[in-house]
């Protein structure tokens, strides 16, 4: 799967301990085909690394989502 640079940002993921690609829930849904409700539930269940971005948006670590697929 190719991720275009404008669809994701690179930020520090505290759980990975390094800089990774991150997206908001809308972009994560488009990239993975997983609906936002499921993504949010997965993030809450700690299956995926999620954190609040600088602007207050919930962001998801792409590596943790893609590894779980």
C-alpha positions in Angstrom: 0.0 0.0 0.0 1.4 3.4 -0.9 0.7 6.3 1.3 1.0 9.7 -0.2 2.9 12.2 1.8 0.0 14.7 2.0 -2.3 12.0 3.5 -0.1 11.5 6.4 2.3 13.4 8.7 5.3 12.2 10.5 5.2 12.7 14.3 6.8 11.0 17.3 4.8 8.0 18.5 5.4 7.5 22.2 4.5 3.8 22.0 6.8 3.1 19.1 9.5 5.3 20.5 10.3 6.9 17.1 8.9 9.1 14.4 6.2 7.4 12.3 3.5 8.2 9.8 0.3 9.3 11.5 -3.2 10.2 10.2 -6.5 11.3 11.6 -9.4 8.9 11.7 -10.8 10.1 8.4 -7.6 9.4 6.5 -7.1 6.1 8.4 -10.6 5.0 7.2 -9.7 6.0 3.6 -6.4 4.2 3.7 -7.4 1.0 5.5 -11.1 0.6 4.6 -11.9 0.3 8.3 -14.7 2.6 9.4 -14.0 5.4 11.8 -16.1 3.8 14.6 -14.0 0.6 14.4 -10.8 2.6 14.3 -11.8 4.6 17.3 -12.7 1.5 19.2 -9.4 -0.1 18.3 -7.6 2.9 19.5 -9.5 2.9 22.7 -8.8 -0.8 23.2 -5.0 0.0 22.8 -4.6 -2.2 19.8 -3.5 0.8 17.8 -1.3 3.6 18.9 -3.3 6.8 19.2 -2.6 10.2 20.7 -3.8 13.8 20.5 -2.0 15.9 17.8 -0.9 19.5 18.2 -4.3 20.8 17.1 -6.3 18.5 19.3 -7.1 15.9 16.6 -7.0 12.2 17.5 -4.2 10.8 15.5 -3.4 7.1 14.8 0.0 5.6 14.2 -0.1 4.0 10.8 2.4 1.3 11.6 0.3 0.0 14.4 -2.9 0.0 12.3 -1.2 -1.7 9.3 0.5 -4.3 11.5 -2.8 -5.3 12.9 -4.4 -6.0 9.5 
